[in-house]
Amino acid sequence: MLAEELGHYYTTVGNILDKKKTINRKLERRARAWAYQKLTPLDKLIQAYNEGIRTRYEMAEYLGVTERFLEATIR
């Protein structure tokens, strides 16, 4: 996903393709976390709830992300 790639741009350096290395897996998680925070910030989740959005589908539509991405964000 593009947001995760931007997360790599802003949070990591170097070649992290070898997933056998612990540091590379950590950097991958950091980039993914960056994407989650940028696309689904807590204040937006609260705002959506306050506006009456209750289902996962509605929340994903409101935030402009997929349901799968939203689910991963909340995990």
C-alpha positions as CSV (number, residue, x, y, z in Angstrom):
1,M,0.0,0.0,0.0
2,L,1.2,3.5,-0.8
3,A,0.8,4.8,2.8
4,E,3.1,2.1,4.1
5,E,5.7,2.9,1.4
6,L,5.6,6.5,2.6
7,G,6.1,5.2,6.1
8,H,9.3,3.6,4.9
9,Y,10.4,6.8,3.3
10,Y,9.8,8.8,6.6
11,T,10.9,6.2,9.1
12,T,13.5,3.8,7.7
13,V,16.8,3.8,5.8
14,G,18.7,1.3,3.9
15,N,17.7,-2.1,2.5
16,I,15.2,-4.0,4.7
17,L,14.2,-6.7,2.2
18,D,15.7,-9.6,4.2
19,K,12.8,-10.4,6.6
20,K,14.9,-13.0,8.4
21,K,16.7,-10.1,10.3
22,T,14.8,-8.9,13.4
23,I,15.7,-5.3,12.8
24,N,14.1,-5.4,9.3
25,R,10.9,-6.8,10.7
26,K,10.8,-4.1,13.3
27,L,11.4,-1.4,10.7
28,E,8.6,-2.9,8.6
29,R,6.2,-2.7,11.6
30,R,7.3,0.9,12.2
31,A,6.4,1.9,8.6
32,R,3.1,0.1,8.9
33,A,2.3,1.9,12.2
34,W,3.2,5.2,10.6
35,A,0.6,4.5,7.8
36,Y,-2.0,3.5,10.4
37,Q,-1.5,6.7,12.3
38,K,-1.6,8.9,9.2
39,L,-4.7,7.4,7.7
40,T,-6.7,6.5,10.8
41,P,-5.8,8.9,13.6
42,L,-7.5,8.4,16.9
43,D,-9.2,11.8,16.7
44,K,-10.8,10.9,13.4
45,L,-12.1,7.6,14.8
46,I,-13.6,9.5,17.7
47,Q,-15.1,12.1,15.3
48,A,-16.7,9.4,13.2
49,Y,-18.2,7.7,16.3
50,N,-19.6,11.0,17.5
51,E,-21.2,11.5,14.1
52,G,-23.1,8.2,14.5
53,I,-20.9,5.9,12.4
54,R,-21.1,2.5,14.0
55,T,-20.3,-0.2,11.4
56,R,-16.9,-1.2,10.2
57,Y,-18.0,-0.5,6.6
58,E,-19.2,3.0,7.4
59,M,-16.1,3.8,9.4
60,A,-13.8,2.6,6.5
61,E,-15.9,4.7,4.0
62,Y,-15.7,7.7,6.3
63,L,-11.9,7.4,6.7
64,G,-11.3,6.5,3.0
65,V,-9.6,3.2,3.8
66,T,-10.5,-0.4,3.2
67,E,-12.2,-2.5,5.9
68,R,-9.2,-4.7,6.0
69,F,-6.9,-1.7,6.7
70,L,-9.2,-0.4,9.3
71,E,-9.3,-3.8,11.0
72,A,-5.5,-4.0,11.0
73,T,-5.4,-0.5,12.5
74,I,-7.6,-1.4,15.4
75,R,-5.8,-4.6,16.2
